[in-house]
C-alpha cells in the first residue's frame, strides 16, 4: 500500500497543472473541433445543426478567399521572419559591442517591443496619412500607401518590422553574451578574420537561439490579427487578409461560428505541422 501511495504522489503533484492545461488548451481545441462540424450561424439560426464535413468541403473547393488568405499568410510570414532575423541579428551585433551610451542604445532598440499592436497601428497610420505623415516631406503628399494594392504590402511589412525586430535583437543578444570570449581569441590567433569568426564561431553558437526566435515569431506572425485588422482591415480588396484575419471576419463580423471554426482548425493543423517539421529539420536542441 505504501508503494502505491509513493507512485501516486508524482501524479497528484502534477494534477493541478494537468487540470489547467486541460481547461485552457485541450477544451478550447476540442470545442473548436466540435463547432467545425456544425452549422452555427447567428444570422441563420434555423439552419443550425450537424454539418459533417460540409464546412471543410466549402473551404477547400468553393472558398477562393481561403486560398488567397492562406497564400498571403505564407508570404507575410516568410517576409517578416526573414527581414526581422537579418535586421535583429545586425542590431544584436551592434549593441553587443562596447561603446559609450550602449545602455541607452539598447533601451531605444528594445522599446518598440513594449508597444501594443493597436498603438503601433495608430503611430504608423499617422506616418502614412498623406496630410500628416512623412510622405508629404518626400514630395508625395497625395500618396495613400495603405489604400493602394501595389504599396500596401511593403507598408504593413515595414510597420510590423518596427515592432518585431527588437524581439530578435533581445533573444540573439542573450545568445551572443553566452559565447565565451576565448573562442574568438583562439580563432583570431589562428588567423580568422571578422567574417570567418562570425561564420564559424558566432552563428553555430546562435543556432538554437535563431531556431527558437524564428519559430516563436513565425507562430505569432501567422496569428497576427491586431495590427493588420486595425491598419488595413484586410484591404484593400482583401489584399492583406491573412487566414486568422479571415477567421475573425467570418466568425466575429459575419457571426458564422461553424465555418469560422473550420477555418481555425485548418490553421491549427497547418501551424502544428509546420512547427513540428521545422523543429525536426533544424534539429533544435541536438548536439553537433
C-alpha positions, 0 to 999 in steps of 0.5 A: 500500500505504501508503494502505491501511495509513493507512485501516486504522489508524482501524479497528484503533484502534477494534477493541478497543472494537468487540470489547467492545461486541460481547461485552457488548451485541450477544451478550447481545441476540442470545442473548436473541433466540435463547432467545425462540424456544425452549422452555427450561424447567428444570422441563420439560426434555423439552419443550425445543426450537424454539418459533417464535413460540409464546412471543410468541403466549402473551404477547400473547393468553393472558398477562393478567399481561403486560398488567397488568405492562406497564400498571403499568410505564407508570404507575410510570414516568410517576409517578416521572419526573414527581414526581422532575423537579418535586421535583429541579428545586425542590431544584436551585433551592434549593441553587443559591442562596447561603446559609450551610451550602449545602455541607452542604445539598447533601451531605444532598440528594445522599446518598440517591443513594449508597444501594443499592436493597436498603438503601433497601428495608430503611430504608423497610420499617422506616418502614412496619412498623406496630410500628416505623415512623412510622405508629404516631406518626400514630395508625395503628399497625395500618396495613400500607401495603405489604400493602394494594392501595389504599396500596401504590402511593403507598408504593413511589412515595414510597420510590423518590422518596427515592432518585431525586430527588437524581439530578435535583437533581445533573444540573439543578444542573450545568445551572443553574451553566452559565447565565451570570449576565448573562442574568438581569441583562439580563432583570431590567433589562428588567423580568422578574420571578422567574417570567418569568426562570425561564420564559424564561431558566432552563428553555430553558437546562435543556432538554437537561439535563431531556431527558437526566435524564428519559430516563436515569431513565425507562430505569432506572425501567422496569428497576427490579427491586431495590427493588420485588422486595425491598419488595413482591415484586410484591404484593400480588396482583401489584399492583406487578409491573412487566414486568422484575419479571415477567421475573425471576419467570418466568425466575429463580423459575419457571426458564422461560428461553424465555418469560422471554426473550420477555418481555425482548425485548418490553421491549427493543423497547418501551424502544428505541422509546420512547427513540428517539421521545422523543429525536426529539420533544424534539429533544435536542441541536438548536439553537433 
